[in-house]
Amino acid sequence: MKSRSRKILIFVVLLILIIAIANVLFRFVLPIKPVRQVSASMTPTYNKGDILFYSHSDSYVVDDIIIYKPSTRPFNVAIRIIEENPDGTFKVKGDGNPATIPTLDQDNLGKEQIIGKVIGSTKGFVFYPLTYGIYLIIALLLTKLVDSKLKK
């Protein structure tokens, strides 16, 4: 029985290390960053819960899908550039929205608010273990630890 417990422990530790390395790579090393699509504003192109991958770009053009930081919200938004204004700002709109939302800077989005250009995506459940899996593993380990202490 101890051999089986040891194998499970080694597996869990390796899983934690793999998830931690993947998190460090995506957050600090790789030029490509993940972000979760938090709304249905880009449906049908991207659905709520999808993981979008973006990277910094020096130029943005009409029809690019970008990630930007609205001045009125605490989270980043994925949106499509639909027009470049004469002053160099952009007019942007979600594919699933009937019109722009001025309170989210969508009529005059400045380049300094743009974080990057979307270069791909995956369904949320595929990428979920890399972004949040470590929390789940820690919770399971703590539960196991508390459970074993209570049984004594």
ABEGO torsion letter per residue (X at the ends): XAAAAAAAAAAAAAAAAAAAAAAAAAAAABABBBBBBABAAAOAABBBGBBBBBBBBABBBBGBBBBBBBAABABBBBBBBABBBAAGBBBBBBAABABBBAAAGAABBBAAABAEBBAEBBBAAAAAAAAAAAAAAAAAAAAAAAAAAAAX
